[in-house]
């Protein structure tokens, strides 16, 4: 796949199997938010930095900054939480499909950036 098709703020289905660590189980068709800058996305780099999502949502309280809820995001087949502490670089071959599932709006992307800054101590 050509990496220029991936853009910051898009959520794609990815295949994280097989997985070498057991912190977060690998799954096929798992949502992942592209957070890597488009400068790198457009360079042909073979990997992309993403935040992994889960359909095992938690709504009993606000889990920010560890999770960011996307309860009714158009394009996602079910409610999703972005697992902000599950940032990883994945091979571009792990992206599934020809187009993203959805695109976060600027306010949602800013909230992801705020959560990442908090987790990094910035």
C-alpha atoms as one frame of an Amber mdcrd trajectory, in Angstrom:
protein
   0.000   0.000   0.000   1.143   3.519  -0.720   1.410   5.414   2.570   0.207
   8.710   1.090  -3.355   7.403   1.306  -3.193   7.598   5.117  -3.830  11.021
   6.643  -3.654  12.333  10.185  -7.058  12.161  11.887  -8.382   9.255   9.844
  -9.564   6.041  11.492  -8.795   2.889   9.525  -9.407  -0.777  10.131  -6.123
  -2.524  10.869  -5.044  -6.104  11.393  -2.889  -6.431  14.518  -2.502 -10.217
  14.343  -0.123 -11.826  14.968   0.935  -9.814  17.958   4.106 -10.309  19.980
   2.938  -8.731  23.264  -0.192  -9.454  25.261  -0.939  -6.004  26.757  -3.758
  -5.407  24.300  -4.991  -8.436  22.340  -4.503  -8.335  18.604  -7.622  -8.421
  16.507  -8.530  -8.287  12.876 -10.558  -5.277  11.787  -9.564  -3.180  14.770
 -10.006   0.614  14.480  -6.844   2.720  14.627  -6.454   6.500  14.480  -3.590
   7.863  12.368  -1.739  10.423  14.501   1.456  10.624  12.473   2.120  13.905
  10.685   1.124  14.064   7.017   4.696  15.126   6.174   5.782  11.601   7.078
   2.599   9.995   5.713   3.299  11.516   2.296   6.992  10.539   2.287   6.492
   6.854   1.480   7.574   5.741   4.954   6.754   2.016   5.491   5.172   2.470
   8.937   2.506   4.725  10.431   1.995   5.854  14.041  -1.515   5.121  15.305
  -3.649   5.073  18.454  -5.528   1.794  18.717  -9.259   1.712  19.387 -11.496
  -0.827  21.098 -15.184  -1.711  21.024 -14.970  -2.733  24.684 -16.129   0.692
  25.770 -16.412   2.084  29.269 -19.124   4.605  30.013 -19.367   4.383  33.820
 -17.058   7.425  34.190 -14.704   9.637  32.209 -11.428   7.760  31.627  -9.667
  10.732  29.998  -6.708  10.889  29.328  -6.358   7.079  29.033  -9.429   6.709
  26.818 -11.273   8.981  24.461 -14.869   7.953  23.796 -16.306   8.015  20.269
 -19.873   6.955  21.119 -21.691   7.799  17.883 -18.922   8.395  15.365 -20.281
   8.185  11.796 -18.499   5.457   9.834 -17.618   3.290  12.819 -19.686   0.095
  13.021 -19.913   0.295  16.830 -19.111   2.543  19.760 -15.365   2.916  20.132
 -12.892   4.130  22.717  -9.465   5.276  21.572  -6.846   3.783  23.886  -4.515
   6.752  24.192  -1.871   4.696  26.000  -1.800   2.233  23.071   0.289   4.281
  20.639   2.314   2.250  18.203   3.986   2.300  14.825   2.520  -0.335  12.538
   3.471  -1.554   9.093   1.405   0.035   6.347   0.584  -3.523   5.244  -1.604
  -3.864   8.357  -4.126  -1.303   7.060  -7.257  -2.905   5.641  -9.505  -1.608
   2.892  -9.177   1.158   0.354 -10.453   4.048   2.447 -10.724   5.129   6.083
 -13.776   4.319   8.157 -14.121   7.911   9.320 -12.303  11.166   9.968 -12.158
  12.878  13.350 -13.255  16.489  13.420 -10.713  19.127  14.561 -12.135  19.264
  18.114 -11.847  15.483  18.506  -8.293  15.463  17.161  -7.357  18.289  19.528
  -8.718  16.217  22.450  -6.512  13.283  21.367  -3.503  15.621  21.260  -4.345
  16.944  24.750  -4.544  13.394  26.114  -1.214  12.452  24.516   0.457  15.526
  26.017  -0.870  14.643  29.484   0.383  11.076  29.216   3.805  12.288  28.089
   4.078  14.791  30.924   3.961  17.884  28.734
